[in-house]
Amino acid sequence: MRDVFKLLESWRRFNYDGRSDVSDPFYGPPPIINDVIDCWAQEGIRFYSHPHLQNGISYHVMLPTDELEFHVEVRRSTHDYSYLTQEIVREGRPPRAVRVRVGKNGRAIIDQDADIVQAAKQVGLIELPVLFSFEDEV
């Protein structure tokens, strides 16, 4: 009976350890944002459904900063995000994931977290954590 209990306990830990209960619809390198837009706009499929939690940040995927820069809606001057730049250098990571709003109208924008993308670009971060928000229209 003790062996059965150990087996069930191991199975429960395997299913709830944060790695095995998250299933993304792909294996390999992450897709570009345009693929996520197409899946949502044309087929109504959310490419990402479960966020990962690592280092206190909840995110769907890590994407290149250069790709995120194309979807920034609001450009800010350097002094608007200089404090954030210093924080990224001090911590080695951004304070939160960049929220990308994806709409069924075929657009994806970064409006609230544009300062994170611009500060990361200035610091030289290669990739950033991204959290997708699927909406009807952006």
Secondary structure, 3 states (H helix, E strand, C coil): CHHHHHHHHHHHHHHCCCCCCCCCCCCCCCCCHHHHHHHHHHHCCCCCCCCEEECCEEECEEEEHHHHHCCECCCCCHHHCHHHHHHHHHHCCCCCCEEEEEECCCCEEECCCHHHHHHHHHHCCCEEEEEEEEECCC
